[in-house]
């Protein structure tokens, strides 16, 4: 299989790693450990906001989500998704 040349750096298998908007990403770049500690609160808030928005989107569209209940993976119907009285712009 021939790969299309993108002009960017490739991983050992020859593929180019890209982020969600198509920009090339360096998969070997290591971040300092204290970076996660320094931005812990901001990261936590961003993740909570992203999860809340994803749950709201699924609920509005009528799509179920996978979840964890009593130690087992379950499918949660859209009408049971717990996003009570939350708006998208509300902080986590």
N, C-alpha and C positions, 0 to 999 in steps of 0.2 A: 504494500500500500504506500503510495507516494504522498508525502505531506506538502502542503502549500507553504511556501516561504513567506514569513511575515517580517523578516528583517530583525527579529528580536532574539533574545537568548532562549535556548531550548533546554529542556530537562534532559537527563541522561538517556531517556527513551526517544528523544527527538521532538517531543511535543512542546508547545509553548504554553505556559501557564498564563491565564488571563483572569482578571477580576470580573465582577458582574457587569461592568460597563465596557469591557473589552480592552482595558489597559493591561499591559504586560505586568506580571508580578514576579518578583524574585523569590522562588520557593525556598531558597537556602538562607535567606536573610534572617538572622536571629535578633529578637528584640531583647533589650536589657530586662532582667527580672523585675527590677524596681519600677518599670514603666507600668506594669499591671497593678502594682500596689499603689502607685501614685494616682492612677486614674480609676481606681476601684469603684468609687461611687458613680462616676460618669458612665462607666461601662455597664454597671448593674442597672442603672436607670435606662440606658439605651436598649439593653436587652429586654427589660420588662415592657418598655414601650413597643418594641417590635413584636413581642409575643401578643400583647394586648391588641395591636392593630391586626395581626394575622387572625386572631380569634374572632374579632369583630367582622372581618371580611368573610370568614367562613360562615359565621352565623347569618349575616345578611344574605349571602348567596345560597343559604340552605345546605351547605356542605358539611358533612361530619368531620371530626378530627380524631386522631388517635391520641389516647391518653393512658394514664397509669392509675389503676384503682385496685386496692387490696393486693398489691404485689403482682398484678397481671396487666398486660396491655389490653385495652378495650377501645372500641369505637364509640365515640360520644356523638349522639345525634345533634344536629344544629340547634334544635330547640333546648337542649340541655347544656350548651356551652356557657360556662360561667363568666359573663362579661357584664354583670348587672350595673346599670346606670353609669357606665363609663363613656366618656367622649374621647375621640381620638387625640385631642390636644391636651388632655389632662395628664400631668406628670405622674410617673410611676411611684 
